[in-house]
Amino acid sequence: MNFSFPKSEKLKSKKAIKLLFAEGKTFTKYPIKLFYLPIESSSKTKAAFSVPKHNFKKAVTRNRIKRQLREVYRHQKHLLKNDGDFKYLLFFLYIGKENSAYTAIDKSFINVLKKMKK
């Protein structure tokens, strides 16, 4: 099992992000909101992470939460594997007002991914 998060799996394209927000669907499990869009043309599932500056003024705090989100994704991305041809564009938004523990983020992350798979 590969637990890496290489550059090829990072969602960076402005076109793809705009398409994701225009046509994608969402699921929320506090403190994570997931925007996703199944896409056939991509070779890999791509993911991006964001923490709003409005909720966390200090960059140190925002970056720590993003590192935690990426780490959880890295360990839980095997839940996205399916036998279909679909790959996904994923955008994880941290909507909490306070810094949560890693275990709380992990539990809500797993719930969001399972909800998306249904």
C-alpha positions in Angstrom: 0.0 0.0 0.0 1.4 3.4 -1.0 1.1 6.1 1.7 2.7 8.9 -0.3 1.2 12.1 -1.6 3.2 13.0 -4.7 3.1 16.2 -6.7 1.0 14.4 -9.4 -1.9 14.0 -6.9 -2.0 17.6 -5.8 -4.8 19.7 -7.2 -3.3 23.0 -8.5 -5.1 23.8 -11.7 -7.2 26.9 -11.5 -9.5 25.5 -14.3 -10.0 22.3 -12.4 -10.7 24.1 -9.1 -13.2 26.4 -10.8 -14.9 23.4 -12.4 -15.0 21.6 -9.0 -16.7 24.5 -7.3 -19.1 25.1 -10.2 -20.2 21.5 -10.8 -19.1 19.5 -7.8 -21.0 18.2 -4.8 -20.3 18.7 -1.1 -20.4 16.8 2.1 -19.8 18.2 5.6 -18.7 16.4 8.8 -17.6 19.0 11.3 -14.8 20.3 11.1 -14.3 19.2 7.4 -16.2 20.2 4.3 -15.5 18.2 1.2 -16.0 19.4 -2.4 -15.7 16.6 -4.9 -16.3 15.9 -8.5 -15.9 12.5 -10.3 -13.9 12.9 -13.4 -12.9 10.4 -16.1 -10.2 12.2 -17.9 -7.8 12.4 -15.0 -5.3 9.6 -14.4 -5.2 10.1 -10.7 -7.4 11.4 -7.9 -6.2 14.9 -7.1 -6.7 16.7 -3.8 -6.3 20.2 -2.3 -6.6 21.5 1.2 -7.6 24.9 2.6 -7.9 26.6 6.0 -9.7 30.0 5.9 -7.7 33.1 7.0 -10.9 34.5 8.5 -10.9 31.8 11.2 -7.2 31.5 11.8 -5.3 34.7 11.6 -1.8 33.3 12.2 -0.2 31.4 9.2 1.5 29.1 11.7 -1.9 27.7 12.8 -3.3 27.5 9.3 -0.2 25.6 8.1 -0.3 23.2 11.0 -3.9 22.3 10.3 -3.2 21.9 6.6 -0.3 19.6 7.4 -2.7 17.5 9.6 -5.2 17.3 6.8 -2.6 16.2 4.3 -1.4 13.6 6.7 -4.8 12.2 7.4 -5.5 12.1 3.6 -2.3 10.3 3.0 -3.2 7.6 5.4 -6.9 7.3 4.4 -6.8 7.7 0.6 -7.1 3.9 0.2 -10.8 4.4 1.1 -11.2 6.1 -2.3 -10.0 3.1 -4.3 -12.8 1.7 -6.3 -13.2 -0.7 -9.3 -14.7 1.9 -11.6 -12.9 4.2 -14.0 -13.7 7.3 -12.0 -11.1 9.4 -10.4 -12.0 12.4 -8.3 -11.1 16.1 -7.8 -11.2 16.7 -4.1 -11.1 19.9 -2.1 -11.0 19.7 1.7 -12.0 22.8 3.6 -11.4 23.1 7.3 -14.5 24.9 8.7 -13.8 24.6 12.4 -13.3 27.7 14.5 -10.7 26.2 16.8 -7.7 23.9 16.3 -8.9 20.3 16.6 -6.9 17.3 17.7 -5.5 15.0 15.1 -7.9 12.2 16.2 -11.0 14.4 15.7 -9.8 15.4 12.2 -9.1 11.7 11.4 -12.6 10.6 12.5 -14.4 13.3 10.6 -12.2 12.7 7.5 -13.1 9.0 7.5 -16.8 9.8 7.8 -16.7 12.3 4.9 -14.9 9.8 2.6 -17.3 7.0 3.5 -20.3 9.3 2.9 -18.9 10.3 -0.5 -18.5 6.7 -1.5 -22.2 6.0 -1.0 
